[in-house]
Amino acid sequence: MKAPVTRRDAVERETELLKEIKELEEIVAGARIAEENLLNYLTNICALIYYQYPTDSQSKFVEEMIEIGLYDPMQDDYEDDVIGLA
């Protein structure tokens, strides 16, 4: 990157950098929200298992995960990855 030659160039570069920083901050904020959502989903699924919720509650949870795109039963190939369950 070429160093600014004039004060105007420096101000323009600073403005560009501030815009980039703001964009990156928005990306990080979105990632934090996504992480919090995933942790909530994990907590919910653990509660479903631990408290042995009825099948209809489990089905509703799975339907919600399908609806938001976190689970696709058509791409479910986890059986090959599960170790120690027979």
C-alpha positions in Angstrom: 0.0 0.0 0.0 1.3 3.4 -1.0 1.7 6.0 1.8 -0.5 9.0 1.4 1.3 12.0 -0.1 -1.0 14.8 1.0 -3.1 15.6 4.0 -6.2 15.0 1.8 -4.9 11.6 0.8 -4.3 10.7 4.4 -7.9 11.8 5.4 -9.4 9.8 2.5 -7.4 6.8 3.6 -8.4 7.2 7.2 -12.1 7.4 6.1 -11.7 4.2 4.1 -10.1 2.4 7.0 -12.8 3.6 9.4 -15.5 2.2 7.0 -13.6 -1.1 6.8 -13.4 -1.2 10.6 -17.1 -0.6 10.9 -17.9 -3.3 8.4 -15.7 -5.8 10.3 -17.3 -4.8 13.6 -20.7 -5.6 12.1 -19.5 -9.0 10.9 -18.1 -9.8 14.3 -21.4 -8.8 15.9 -23.3 -11.0 13.6 -20.9 -13.9 14.3 -21.5 -13.4 18.0 -25.2 -13.5 17.6 -24.9 -16.7 15.5 -22.7 -18.3 18.2 -25.2 -17.4 20.9 -28.0 -18.9 18.8 -26.0 -22.1 18.3 -25.3 -22.4 22.0 -29.0 -21.9 22.7 -29.9 -24.7 20.3 -27.3 -27.0 21.8 -28.7 -26.2 25.3 -32.2 -27.0 24.1 -31.3 -30.3 22.5 -29.4 -31.3 25.7 -32.5 -30.5 27.7 -34.7 -32.5 25.4 -32.5 -35.5 25.9 -31.8 -35.1 29.6 -35.4 -34.5 30.6 -36.7 -37.0 28.1 -39.2 -34.6 26.5 -42.1 -36.2 24.7 -41.6 -37.1 21.0 -43.8 -34.2 19.9 -41.5 -31.7 21.6 -38.5 -33.3 19.9 -40.2 -33.3 16.6 -41.0 -29.6 16.9 -37.4 -28.8 17.7 -36.2 -30.8 14.7 -38.8 -29.0 12.5 -37.5 -25.7 13.7 -33.9 -26.7 12.9 -34.9 -27.8 9.4 -36.9 -24.5 8.9 -33.8 -22.4 9.8 -31.5 -24.5 7.7 -29.4 -26.1 10.5 -30.5 -29.6 9.7 -31.3 -31.4 6.5 -32.6 -34.9 6.9 -31.9 -35.6 3.3 -28.2 -35.1 3.9 -28.1 -37.1 7.1 -25.1 -39.4 7.0 -24.1 -39.3 10.7 -24.5 -43.0 11.1 -21.1 -43.6 9.6 -19.6 -41.1 12.1 -21.0 -42.5 15.3 -18.6 -44.6 17.2 -19.5 -47.0 20.0 -23.3 -47.0 19.3 -24.6 -50.3 18.1 
